[in-house]
């Protein structure tokens, strides 16, 4: 892993014993030490204040130390809890040193260069601000290029850029997108004369074109950003992009600008990389699945006998509009039939418009013209027949579940002109002979979500009611309320008619968008609170307001605000359960319902009994597809960035409920950089990750069957022909992380951000761990773990505090990161007291104290937590220190069996994304050191890989309750099955 700490910390037990501190890769010291070690007399020009992701180029000399000071400047808003992350990147893209800086702190990190020439510092500040400084004589420059802007806040400059010889003109793009924000810029020529000096709001990305006079090329120019003088404008976020005719460097001196430019020349051909993935001929026969009751059981999410893992599955989302009646469609799907095929609005009754011509797409698609013309009852009957035949053919070709798209709230049209859904509503009775239920009495306009003052609640960016929803041109897009009887009736009819077509379920978009505050919802909210709280408890939590007089809160981060969100979650839970029941009754078997709603709070409160939940991961610094992004920073340095979905998979698993995770990842949004596209090997990684961490989920692939055919067939065959590696198991870990997303509703935004940072730390250190959320925060859930980590867990109810205290008192080890239990769930400050539980609140940072039969350690930073663990928790070692952190591990076991099995999943994330990506980088020399359940030994070991025809046997070597395994070369994914026996 990439180790970094801001200070060396020793954890001591009261008896005086010491724990060893992990070594550092980077040289890191706190700010006071920094100032004492900087060279005497050095001065620095004002450094730009940076936000989000930026890069600094450095010219390095072999054997010399590169040392950087990084400062994280906090924003005023407490909602921004990002830490500053800095990485010194070698020319080969691997990290030479790194540091994480908390808001309000400074750090230095350093490394000795074992290369000559250019390298880079990556600066990821999130929503806070950052400044970086190097030694005065260290040549450096900030990256700025088209679609790779320098992202700054506040005034800066001048910074210099080089204009190459024979350049006739150049462009600079400026952007200050937020309303009332603007900028003043000054561009000067090599003689220091201002050639452009202007200001404005720059709400749109704006091109500034400069003609280069004769004799002023092959020289350094400058740009400066300052506060606008215009009243009403202020300076904040500014994006600066040097155009394609310029080297991508902004340097503090003109000499450095010229140095970094070197012999750079504009090359138009370099702008045309291959942008599309290429189809290939299949090498693997289509796999149409295993059938029968045994495989059905491995897919079953039934909880009657308790929670267990289920079989992961292949999954394709296809929103195309030309499926019905297309003779080529089913055969195309049959080349690599997924377990789950998620279609667009291929339904008899469109949730937003009623029975209309259009098929396919999601909410915004096909919302104008002839697409939304109402079709007759006879045409609906014909459509039902056609969909039945298509679904039946898909099933015969190996698709297990066919699920079209619906929305949990959207209704479209214009209630005054009676267009769209209102046109259908006025003709509802014409469709009753099809089996449609009675028309709701209330007009659909009364179904809509409202604000407390009764005005229509809109989720969409347009000026309602003066305008129409832009994709719909002449119609509105409304949000309906589940607590209205009309919308409940209609959406159940949409689901029933999908089931009439033999469809196996529905995908429910906008599933968590019930935020109505109409009178119906207020009455339901009050009933909900009365079921939840006694009058006395309610008075304590809600400032003595009677439950009969309670209103929806306007203020965030209060107990009542948290309860309002829980009420909305309960509303969503009821909606999904109702739709599932309606579909199952019509279909005559279980009807699958899976929502789009990848927010942990809503998953554990509102979506936990759905079949699947989609995490729609659209935004990320390097897209969100799993794998290695080989991202050219500038010529000479290609960054190796890594994406994974481990948090999402493991969080859903930790709830131990019916729901399983589905990951939708993207190359980027709205752009799709070719270097971040999901190629076939990265698709294999996504499915492998799902198999390793989800406990029964799916990884979304687009319907590019010519690209992904072999990958899908390979992994579906592997999953379904080795179900014992996946289904009917429980997690196997000795460490738990308290991951309680409802902390955010109570004002503790830091908690889940710290959980995510801790996830990276633990996976890179190869520690097996689970999450425990507030839904299961009880002693019985904690006592299976040797260590429980509480990261910035500040708002803790009395029952939660007692569960943690009982765990420690009975022998557990609690590691607190930052603050713990400083407030109760009424947000009152918790007093430490002087009883036996006091160490949970009072143990000093860097110390471990006994508490009952257990112990409590406290550290201030995520990176310090591993020092409190002791030995034996990292279960994997690899000699290649660059590749090792990106090998991730997870394990399951057969619960309740003294002679059962441990199944270990090993995943290699050194798999490059991109259209023309190289092959995955294999990892060799991996050593696994797996602890065994007490009283067991390993009887046999088998190792599997999807690309290998049969498992291989490995020798059994073990001592002191552990088994040692040398793993053969890891391409993408291997599974190790350890069969256990009782000790003799």
N, C-alpha and C positions, 0 to 999 in steps of 0.2 A: 504494500500500500504506500501511498504518498504520505509520509509522516511529517507533521508539522505541529509545533507547539509554541506558544508565546512565552512560556517559562517552564523550566524544569520543576516538576512537582513530585514530592515523595509522600506516599500515603503511609502513615504510621498507626499501628494499633496501640491502645492504651498501655498494653504490657511492654511496649517498646520495640516490637519487631518491625522490620522494614520490608517494603515491597520494591522490586526492581522497576525502574522507569525505562520505557522503551527509548531506543536510540533515535536520533534525528537525522533525516536526510538533508534538510535545509538547515542553515545556520540562522537561528531565530532568537531575537532578544527583544525585550520590551523597550518602549520609547526612551526611557531615561538612559538605558545602556547605549542606545543608538547615538544619542547626542554626545556621549563621552567618547565614542569610538570614531566618529566622523573626523576626517582630516582637519587639522587646525587651519583656520583661515578660509576654508572653503565657503563660497557663496553660491547661491542657486538663483537663476531667474525665476519669476513666478511660474509655477507649473499650472497647466490647465486643470480645471476641476472636472472630473469625468463621471459619467453615469452609464449604467448598463454594461455592455461589453466593448472594450477597446483593446488595442494592441500597440505596444511600443517596440520598435526595432532597435537593436543594439549591435554595434560592431564590437566583437570580442577578439581577444588575443589568447592563444593557447597558453595555459598555465596561469593566467591572470584571474583574479577573483572578480566576479560580477556581484555587486551588492546594491540592493534596492531598498529604499524606505517607502513603505506604503502606509497611508493614512486613510481611515474610514471616517468620513464626516457624516454624522447622523442627520437625517431630516427631522423636522419638527413632529411630523405625524408618527404616532406610536404604531400605526398599522404597518409601517415598513420595518420588517424585522430581518432583512437580509444581512448577512455578513459579507465583507469584502473578501473575494478569493483571488489570489494572484498565483500565477505559475510562470516560472522561467522555462521556456521551451527551447530545447536544442534544435539544431537544423533538421534532425531526423524526425522531429515531432514529439519525441518523448520528453518527459518533464525532468529537469535537472534539479529544481528546488521549487518549493511552494509555500504558501502561507495563507492563513485565514485570519482576518482582522475584524474584531467586533466593532460596532458603532462607537465612536468616540475614542478609539485607540489607534496607536501607531505600532508598526512592526518593521523590522528589517529581515530580509531573507537573502541568502547568498549561495553561490556555488563557484567552484573553480572550473573554468572553461577547459574542456579537452578538445576543443575545435578552434579553428581560425575562421573569422568572418561573421556573418550575420546570424543573429538569433532573435528571439522575441519574448516579451513579457505579455501574458494575457491578463487582463484586469476585468473581473466580473463583479461589479458593485451592486447589481440589482437596482433597487429604488433609492438606495443611499448614494452618497457621493464619495469620490476617491481622488486622491492625489498620489503620484509616485515621483520619487526623486532618485537620481543616481549620482555617483560621484561627479564632480564638476567637469572632469576631463573625459568622461565616458560618452562617446558619440552615440546619440540616440535620436529617434524621430517617432512621431505618432502616425499610425496608419490612417489613411483617408483615401477612399476610392469609391467608385460607383457601386452602390449596394453594400458598401462596407464603410459607412461614415465614421468619422470621429464624433463621438457623442459627448457633449459637454454641457455644463451648467455654469453660469456667471461669465464675466468678461475674461478674455485671455488674449495673448499675443503681444507683439507680432510673432508668428511662426512662419517659417520660410519653406517654399517649395521650388523645385528646380524646373525650369522651362527648357526642354531639350532643344538642341540645334535644329534649325529649319522648321520650328513650330510656327505656324501662321496665326493660329488662334487656340484658345483653350476655354474650357467650361468649368465652372465651379457651381455645385448645387447646394442650396441653403434651405433649411426647413426649421421652423419653430411652430409646431402644429397646434399648440393649445391656444384657445381663445384668449385674447388680451396679452398674449406673449408675443414678443417680436425681437428684433435685433438691429444693431447698427454694424455695418461691416466696412472695412477699409482695405483695399487692395493697392499695394504699392509696387512700382517697377524696380529694377535693380539699382536705380539711382536714388531710391527713397522717395520718389514722387508719387502722390496718390493718383491713380488712374481711375478709380471708382470709389466713391464714398457715399453710401446710401443707407437708408433704413426703411423698415416696414414691418408688417405683421408676419409675413412669410408663412401663412397658414397652410399654403400648398407648397409642395416641393418645387423650388424655383431655380431655373437655370440662369446663371450669370455668365455671359460670354464676353471674353476679352480678346481683342485683336492685338497681336504682338508686332510692334513696330520693328523695322529693320535694325539690327544691332542689339536688340534687347532679348534675343533668344540665347541659349547656352548659358543661362545665368539664373540666379536665385531671385525670385519675387517674394512678396510677403502678404499675409492676410491677418487681420486683427478683428476680433469681435468685441463690441462694447455695448453699453446700455443705450437703448434708443432714447432720443430726446423728446419724441412725440408723446404728448400727454395721453394717458390711458394704456400705454404699452409698457411692459416691463420685460426684463431679460431673465430667462430661465433655461429651459432645454433648447439646445441648438444642435442640429445635425449638419455636418460639413462634409461634402463629398468632392474630392478632386476628380475632374473629368478624365476620360480615357486617354487624352493626349498628354497627361502628366504622370510622372512617377508618383506612386501612392504614399508619399511621405511628407509630413509637416514637421520641420525640425526647429529647435531653439536657435540655431545659428545658420547663416547662409552657407558656411563651409560644410556643415553637416548635411544640409539639404543636397548639396552637390555630391558629397561623398556617397550618400545612400542612392542617389540617382545612378551613379556609375555610368555605364554606356547604355542605359535604358532607352528603348525606342518604342514608339507606338506601333503595335502590330494588329491590324484589323482582323486577321484570320484567327487570332487568339480569342476572339469574342464568340466563336461559334463551336462550342463543345457539343458533343453528341448529347441530345437532350431527352432521348426516349430509350427505354429498355427494348432490347431486340428479342423477337420471338426465336425460339430454338426448337429443333425437332425433339420429340420426347424420346427418352431412353428407357422409361419405366412404363409397364403396362398400367392402364387405369385400374384403380382399386375401388371397387364399388361397395366395400364394407362387409363386415361380419354381421350376420343376422341371427336372431334367436333370443330366447329369454335370458341367457347368461350375459350377453353383451348389453341387453336392455338394462339389466341390473347395474352394470358398471356405469351407465349413464344416468341412472336414477338419482335424483336429488332428494328423495323422500327422507324425512327426518324422524320417522316413527321409531327407529331403533337408535337414535342419536346421530350426531354429525359424523361424517366421514368424507374422505376425498372421493371424487368421481373422475371419470375418464376425461382427459382434455380432448378437444375436438378441433378439426379444421373448419374454417369459416370464411365465406365469401360474401361481401356486400356488393350488390349489383343494382344500381338505380336506373338502369336502362329502361327505355320506354317501348322497346320493340321485342317483347318476349311472347306475348299472346299471339298465336297464329303464325309465329315464325318457325318454320320447319327446321331451321339450323340451330335454334337456341338449345334445346334439350341435348342434342348430340354434342354441342360444344361443352356444356356443363359436364356431360358424361366422360369427357377426356380426363377429368380430375374432379370427380364429384365431392363437394365438401359435405361434412356432416350437417352444417347449418348454412342454408342459403337464404340470405336476407335481401328481399326485393324492395323495390319502391312501392308506389301506390298502385300495385297490381291487385285491385280490390273492386268489388261491385259498387260499393258506396264509399266515395271519397269523404274523409272526415271533415274537410273544410268546405267543400263545394256541394256535396250530395252526389247523385249519380251523373257524372259528366264524361265527356269523350276521353279525356286524358288518362293515360296510365303511366306508371313509373315516376321517378323523381321523388324528392322530398317536399317539404312545405312550400318553398318558393318556386319550385319548378312547375312549368306548364300552367301558369296562372292568368293567362290572357287569351283573347281571341277565341278560336274554335275549340281550343283545349277545354274551356270551361262551359261549353254548350251542354245543356242538360240532355241526356239520352232518355228514350222512352222505356216504359216497363218491359216491353218485349226485348229491347236491346240489353237491358240489365239481365234478363233471363238468359239471353244468348251468351252474355259475358260470364255468368256463373257457370254455364255448361263448359265454355272454353277454358276457364281457369281450372275447373275440376280435372279436365283431361290433361292440362299442362302439369298440374301438381302431381297427378297420378304417374305421368311419364317421368317426372323428376324423381319421384320415390323409386320407381323401377330401375332408374339409372344410378341409384345409390345414395341420393340425398335423404337424410333422416328427417330434418326439420326444414320446412319451407315457411318463411315468416315475412309477410309484407309490412309496409310502413304505415303507421298511423301517428297521430299527434294527440297528446293528452290535453290540449287546450285550444287549438286553433280552429276558428270558424271564419269564413271569408265572404265578402260581399259588401253590399250597401243597404242598410236597413230602410233608408228613406226611398230609394229607387227600386227596392225589392229585387235586387240582382244577387247573383251568386247563390249562397245558401238560402237566402230568403225566397228566391224563385222556386227552389225545390220545396221549401217548407209550405209555400202556398199551394203546391201540387202534391203534398205528402200522400193524401188519400188515394191518388192514382196508383201508388206503388204498394198499397195494402195487399192486393192479390198475390204478391211475391212472398208474403209472409212477414212483411214489415209491421211492427207493432203500432198501436194507436199514436196519433200525432200529439205531442205535448201541447197542453193548452196555452202555456206562456209563450209569447213571441220570443224568438232567439235573441233579440236585443236585450231582453231581461235575463238572459243566461250569462251575460258578460261579467268579468271581474271588475270590481269597482274600488275606488279610493274611499276613505271614510266619509267624504263629502258627497258621495254618490256619483262622481264623474267616472267615466270609463278609464280603466287602467290599461295602459299600453306598454308593451315590451319592445316596441319596434321604433326605429329612428325615422320618424316622419311627423309632419305637423298635422296631427289629427284634431278636429275633423275637416280642416280647411284643405287638406291634401289627401291623396290616396297613397296606399302602400306602393312604393316605386315599382317593385317587380310585378304588381298586379295592375298598374296603370289606372284603371277606373274603379277599383274596388279597395276596400279596407281589409286589413288583417286584424282580427279581434282575438282576444284571449278569453275563453269561457271558464266559468267557475264550476268546480265539481259539486259544490253544495247546491247548485241549481238543479231541480228535478229534470228540466228539459235536456240539459247537456248530459246528465247521467244516462237518461233514456236513449239519446241519440248515439252516444259513443258505444254503449252496449249493443245497439243495433249494428253499428259498423263492424264490431268484433263478431257478432253472430253471423253476419253475412260472409265474413272471411272464413269462418269455420264451415259454412255451408259449401264452400269451394274445396273443402278438404285441407285447407291450409292449417299448419300445425301450431300456429301461434301468431303473435304480432310483436313488432318492435314499436315501442312507444317513445316518440321523440318529445322533447320539452316536458319530460315526465315530472320534473321537480319545480315547475313554474306555476304552482298554485300559490298566489300571494294576495288573494282577494281579501278585502276588508269591508265587504258589504254587510248589511244587517243579518243576512243568513249566516255568514261566517262568524260574525261577532257573537251571535247566540250559540253557535257550535263551539267557539273558543271558550266561552264561559262554562258550558257544560263539560268541556274537556278539563278545565282547571278544577271544577268541583269534584270530578272523579279522581284527580291527581292529588289534591291537597285537602287537609282539614282546614277549617276556618282559621285556627290559630297559626298553623304553618303558613298559610297564605298571607296573613297579616305581617308576619316576620319578613317574608320574601318580597312582598309587593307594597311596602310602605303603608300598611294599614288600610289599603283600599279594599272595599267589599268586593267579593267575587261577582255579585250581581251588578256592580257598577264599573267593573274593570273595562278598560278600552285597550285597543291595540296600541302598544307603546311606540312613541316617536323616537325615544332615546335608545341608542344601541348600547351593547355591553352591560346589560343589566339582567337580573334574574328573570324579569318579565319578558325581555327581548328573547332570552334563551327559550322560554316556554312558548312564545309565539312561533319560533322556528320549529320546536318540537310538535306543535299543533299542526303546522303546515306539513311536516313529515308524516304525521298521522293521517292527514287528509290524502296525501299521495299513497300511503299504504292501503287505505280503504279503496282508492280508485283502482289500483292495480289488482287487488284481491277481487274486486267486483268484476273487472274485465276478465280475469282468469276464470272465474266461476261461470260467467255468461258464455265464454268460448268453450269451456269444457262440457257444459250441458249440451250445447249444440253439436259439438264434434263427437261426443260419446266417449271420449278419452281425455287424458290430460292435455290441456291447451297451454302452450308456452307463452309467457309474457316476459319480455325483457326491455327495460327502460334505458334511455340515455340519461345518465345522471351521475357522473363520476366524481361526486363530492363526498368525501368520507362521512361528513355529518349526516347527509341525507341517506347514504347507503345504510348506515347502522340503525337509523330511526325509521326510514320510510321504505327502503327498497330491500330490506333483509330477507323478505319472503318471496321476492321475485325469482325467476329462474336464472337470469343473468343480468348483469349491469354493464353498460358500455362506458368506458372512459374515453371521451373524445379528446384526445391529446393533440391539439392543433399547433400550439406555440411552444417553441424551444429555441435556444440560441443556435442549435445545430439541427433543427427539426426535432422529431420525436421518434423516428424509427430506431429500433434497437441495433446496436453495433458500433463500429468505429467510423467516424466521419474524418476522412482525410481532406482537411479544409486548407487550401492554400491561403496563407495569411498575406504573404507577399513573396516575390521571387526569392528562393533560397530557403524558405521555411514553410513546411506543410504541417499544420497542427493535427495532432491525433486527439480528437474529442470523442467521448463515449456517451452513449445513451442506453438506458435500460428502463424497464417497467417493473422492477422488483417491488417497489413500494406499493403500487396499485395491487399487484397479485397477492402480496402477503397481507395487506390490510383487509381485503375482502375475506381471505382465508381465516384471519384471526377472529372474525365475528362468529364463525362456527354456526352459520345459518344456511338456509337453502341456497342463497344467491351465490353465483360464481362470476368471476370477472371476465370481461371482454375488452381487449385493447384495440382502439382505433388510433393508429399513429400516422404521421404525415412527414413528408420531406421538408415542409415549411408551409407557411400560410401568410399572405396569399401566393407568394412565389414558391416555386418548386426547384431549388437548385439541383442541377444534375449530380453534384457530388454527394447529395443526401438522399438520393432515390433508393427505394427498397428493391435491390436485385434479388435473384433467386436464393443466393446463399444467406443474405440477410433475412429473407422470408423463413428459411430454415431456422435461423437463430430465433426469430420471433416465436415460432412454434415450439422450439426447444425450451425457451424461457418460460413459455406457458406451461409446458409439461413439468418443468422443474419447480416452479414457484406458485402456480395458481391453485392447485388442488382440484382442478376440474374446469378450467375456463377455455377461452378461445382467443386466437390472434387473428385480426381482420386482414384479409387480402382482397385486393381489387380483382375484378373479373378479367385479369390478364392471363388467361389460361395458357397462352403460348409462351409466357415467361415462367409461370409458377407451377406448371403441370407436374413436373417431376418432383418438386419439393412437396407439393400437397399429397401426391400419391405415396411418396416415401414415408411421410410422417403419419398420415392416417393409417397406413398399413402397420407401422411400428406401434402406434398407440393401441390399435384394436387387436393386434395379434400378441400383445404383451400387456393385457389389462392388469395383471397382478402387480405391475410396477407402479400403478397409478391409483387404482380404485380400492376403496375400503380401508384406507390407511389414515394415520394421524400424524401430525407434525412431530419431529424429533429434534429437540433443542434444549440446551441447558441455560439459555439466556433469554430474558423477556425485556421488551421495551414498552413502557407505558405510552400508548399512542391514543390520545383522547381528543378528537377533533372538536368536540363541543366547547373546549377551552376558548375557542375563537369567539363563540357567542357571548362569553363572559369577559371579554376584553384581553385575553391572553393570546395575542397573535404570535408570540415567540415560540410557543410550544411545538406546533406541528412543523414549523420550519426547522427547529432543532432536531425533531424526529427524523426528518429527511436527511439532514447532515449526518446524524448518527447512523442511519441506514447505510450511507456510502462508506462510512468509517468501518462498520462491522463487516460489510460484504467484502471490502478490500482486504481486511484482516482475516477473512475466512472463518468467521465466528458464526456458528449456527444459532439462530435466534428466531423468536416469534414476537409479534405485537400482542399487547393486551389493551383493548379499548375500554372506555367507561361502561360499555354494555356488559362487560364480563369482569369488571374489576372487583373481584372477591378473593378471599384467601384461598379458596379451593382452586381457583384458576392460577394463582401465583405459586402455590407450594410445589408445583412440579419443576420449578426452575431454581438453579443454584444462585443465579444473580438476576436481579430486577433493576433496570435502569429507569430513572425518573427524570427526563430532560425538561427543564423549565416548566415543571408541573405545578403551577402556582395556585390555582383555584381548586381546592379539594374539599369535597363534602365530608361530613363527619363519618359517614359509613365507608367512604373510600379511604379516609385516613386510618380508620380502624382496621380495614383489610390489609393495608400495607404494614401497619404496626404489628398486627398478628403474624403476618408472614415473617417479619424480622425477628420477633420475639421467639418464634418457633424454630429459628436457625437459619433464616435466609440472609442474603447479603444484598442490601439496597445501595445502589450507586446513584447519588443525586448529582445532576448537572445543573448548575445555576441555582435558581430558587425552587423551593418545594413547600407547598401547603401554606403559603403565607396568608391566604384568605380562605374562608369557607364558602359554601355555595350561595350564601346571602351576600357575599363580598365583604363581610366583616373580617377584620384582621384577626388572625389566630394567634393566641398567646402561647409561647412554648411551654410554660408551666415548669414544674420540677419533678414530674413523675418519670417512670421508666421509659416513657416514649419521647422524652425531651431530645435525645440525640438525633431523632429524625429531623428536628428543626434547628438544632443548635450546633451540630458538628461543624468545626471550622473547615474552610477550603484546604484541600491537600492532606486531610487527616482521615483515618479510619478508626472508629470507636466501636466498642462492644455495646450491644443493646439486647438485653435478654440473652438468648442463646445464639443470636445472630450478630450482624455488624452493619454499620452505616458508613459509607465513604462519601465525601463530597468533593467535587471538582468544579471549576468554573467554565471549562471549555470541553467540547465534544472530544477533541483530540487527546485530552488527558484521561478520558474514562478507561481506556484499555489498560493503563498503568495500575488500575485498582483491581483488575481481574485476577491476577496471579497467572500461573502457568496452566496449560492444558486446554485452553478454550479455542485457540486457533487450530483447526483440524487439517490444514492443507499447507504445503510448502512447495515452492517452485524455484529452481536456481536462477531463472531469468527474471530479474527484478523489474524489468520494464513491462513484461507481459503478465506477470503474476497477479497484479491487482485487478486485472480484467478477467481473471478466471473466477467465476462465482459458484458457490456451492449451496445446496439445500438438501435436507434429508427428511424422510418419513419412516414410520415403522408400523408394524401390526400391533394395535393396542391390546393390552390385556392378555398377551400370550408370552409365557416364560420362554418358549422355544419358537419365537416368531422370526420376523425378518426386519432388517433395516435396508431401506432403499435410498441410495445416495445419488443425487443428480449433480453433474459437473458441467458447467456451461462456459464456453470460451467466447468472450465478447470482442476478441481481436478479429472481428469479421468486418471487412471494409464495406461501407455503403457506397452507392454511386453507380452510374450507368456503365462506366468502363473501369470498374473497381478490380484491383488485384484479388487473388484468391485469399481465403482466410489464412492468417498466420498461425500455424500449428504450435502447440505448446507441449514440450517434452520434459521429462524428468519430474513430473508431479508426484509428490508423496502425500498420501492420505493417512492420517492418524486418527482413527475414529473411536471415540469412547463407546463402551458397550453398556447395556442395562445391567444393573447389579445382579450378580448370580448367573451370568450367561457367558458363553464363549462362542466364537465364530466357528461354525461347522464347515461351511463352504462359501465360496465367493464366485459369482459370475458377473461378467461385464458385457454390456450391450452398447450398440450404436445403431442409429437408424440406417446407415449406409452399409452395415455389415450383415451378412446373411444369417449368421447365428452367433449366439453369445460364446465368449471364451471363458475358460476357468482360470482363476488366479490363485497363486499359493496363499495359504493362510499363515500369517505371522502375527503373533500377538503376545503382549506382556502387560501385566498390571491393569487388567480390565480394558485394554485398548487393542485394536487391530491395525496393523500397519500394511498399507497397500501401495504398491507402485503402479501408477496408472499409465497404460500405453499412450502413445502420442494422441493428443486431444485435438481434433479438427474443429468441430463445433460443439458436439454434445455426446456425453457418455452417461450411462446409468449403471450403477454398481448395486447388485443385489447380494446382501450378506444374509445367509441363513444361519440362525442361532440355535444353540442347544444349551441345556442347563449345565452348569459346572459339575464335573464328576466329584 
